[in-house]
Amino acid sequence: MTTPRILPSAGPPASALPPARAAKLWQAAKSFEGMALGALLAPMFATVNTAHDPFGGGSAEATWRPILVQEIGKNIAAAGGLGLAAPVFRALLATQDTHPATPSPKPAATQAPER
């Protein structure tokens, strides 16, 4: 069974970065979109009165509700989202272009002392 798409899910726009690095940036942009959608949904869930529902209310629901809201946001983003990932990805690319990554220095090889 496939998940219905809200908007067509576009892949990352073309970039001059290596594919693995561009994929990491695209995943970060999609994660940001999921987090932002969760933050947009939180006030809606905060106004639901569950005290009179047969299975609602209580401290357990209060504990799990923020997690549920974040997961709903992630699922909306995975299903195409609102299109926030593409501009975030472009901003991340612009940051990468102005601050190219420098490889971290490799530790010197340790040699056993001679006897």
N, C-alpha and C positions, 0 to 999 in steps of 0.2 A: 504494500500500500504506500503510495507516495503522499507526501505532505503537500496540500494545496499552497500555491504561492500567492501572496498578497500582491507583490510586484515582481516582475521578472528578476531573478537573482543574477546580477551581472558579476562576472569575475573581476579580478583586479584590472584596472586600466594598464596599458602597456607602459613599461618603464625601462630605463637603462640599467637598472640594478640586476644582479644575478637572480635567476628565478627563485631560488630558495629564500633569499632575503626579501624579495618582493612578496612571496607567499606569507612570510612571517608578518610583514607589515599589513597585508590584507587581513590576516587573522586578527591582528590587534585592532584594526578598524572595525571589523565585524563584532569583536568582543565589546568595543566601546559602544557600538550601536545597541547591543543587547543590554548593557548597563544603563544607557540613557533611556531606553524604552522602559526598563524596570523602574527607573526613577520617575518617569512620566505616569506610570500605572499606579505607583504607590499611593498617591492621594485618593484615587478612585477606590482602592480596596480599604483604605483607612475609614471611609465613610459608610461602609457596609455594617449594619447592625445585625450581628449574629446571635445576640443574647436570647432571642425567642425562637431560634431555629432548633429542630430536634437534635441536630448534631453539631450545633455551632457554639461559639463562645469558649470561654475558659482560657487558662494560661497556656495550654498546649497550642491552641490555635494562634494565640498572640505570638508564640515563639516561632511557629512555622510559617506564618503569613509572609514575612519579608522574603523568606527563601522561595516560597511559591511565586511571589511577584517577580523576583529576579529570574526565575526559570521561565516564566511566561514571557518576559522580555527577551530572553535568549532565544526562545522558540520563535517568536515573531521575527527577530533578526535573521535567524536561520532560514525562515520561510520567505525571505525577500526583504523584510523590514520596511522602513520608510525611506530608504535611500540615503541614510546618513553615512554609511560606510565609505562610499565613493569620495565625498569631499574630505572626510577624515584621512582616507588613504592618500589623497593628493597632498594634504598638508604634511603628512608624515614623509612623503617623497620629497617635498620641498625642504624639509628639515634635514633629510639625508643628503640632499644635494649641497646644502650649505655647510654641513658638518659631516664630512665623509668619515666613516668608521675607520679607526686605526686598529690594526691587529694588536692584540695584547701580546706583550713580550712572552716568549716561551721560556720556561725555567731552564736554567743551565743543566746539562746532563751531569748527574753526579757520578763520579767515578770512585771505585773502591780504592782506598789508599794502597800504595805499593808496599810490599814487605821487604 
